[in-house]
């Protein structure tokens, strides 16, 4: 049995047993349903989320390498 629950951002797949092929198929179907703008918005949000997490954990932008002449 497959249940698809519609969340705020994206649908959620609920399976009785683990099925990697169905999960991949579901994910691809969802991504195909998005517009290009929506995909880029999701990528931007995830990127911002990762930056915040890295800063929170103490990782910052690497120092720049200064070329000596």
C-alpha positions as CSV (number, residue, x, y, z in Angstrom):
1,X,0.0,0.0,0.0
2,X,1.3,3.5,-0.9
3,X,0.1,6.6,0.8
4,X,1.0,10.0,-0.5
5,X,0.5,12.8,2.1
6,X,0.7,16.4,0.9
7,X,2.8,18.5,3.2
8,X,3.5,22.2,3.1
9,X,6.5,21.9,0.8
10,X,6.3,18.5,-0.8
11,X,4.3,15.3,-0.7
12,X,5.4,12.5,1.6
13,X,5.6,8.8,0.5
14,X,4.5,6.3,3.0
15,X,5.2,2.6,2.3
16,X,4.5,-0.5,4.3
17,X,7.9,-2.0,3.3
18,X,11.1,-0.3,2.2
19,X,11.3,-0.1,-1.5
20,X,14.1,1.9,-2.9
21,X,12.9,1.7,-6.5
22,X,9.5,3.2,-5.5
23,X,11.1,5.9,-3.5
24,X,13.3,6.9,-6.4
25,X,10.3,6.8,-8.8
26,X,8.3,8.9,-6.4
27,X,11.1,11.5,-6.0
28,X,11.6,11.8,-9.8
29,X,7.8,12.2,-10.3
30,X,7.8,15.0,-7.7
31,X,10.8,16.7,-9.2
32,X,9.3,16.5,-12.7
33,X,6.1,18.2,-11.4
34,X,8.0,21.3,-10.3
35,X,8.6,24.3,-12.4
36,X,12.2,25.5,-13.0
37,X,11.6,28.4,-10.7
38,X,10.4,26.1,-7.9
39,X,13.5,23.8,-8.3
40,X,15.9,26.7,-8.1
41,X,14.0,28.0,-5.0
42,X,14.4,24.6,-3.3
43,X,18.1,24.5,-4.2
44,X,18.6,28.0,-2.8
45,X,16.8,27.2,0.4
46,X,18.8,24.0,0.9
47,X,22.0,25.9,0.2
48,X,21.1,28.6,2.8
49,X,20.2,25.8,5.3
50,X,23.6,24.2,4.8
51,X,25.4,27.5,5.2
52,X,23.6,28.2,8.5
53,X,24.3,24.7,9.8
54,X,28.0,25.0,8.9
55,X,28.3,28.4,10.6
56,X,26.5,27.0,13.6
57,X,28.9,24.1,13.9
58,X,32.0,26.4,13.6
59,X,32.9,26.1,10.0
60,X,33.3,29.3,8.1
61,X,34.5,30.4,4.7
62,X,38.1,29.3,4.1
63,X,40.6,32.0,4.2
64,X,41.7,33.4,0.9
65,X,45.1,32.4,-0.6
66,X,47.1,35.5,-1.2
67,X,49.5,35.2,-4.1
68,X,52.9,36.7,-3.3
69,X,54.7,38.4,-6.0
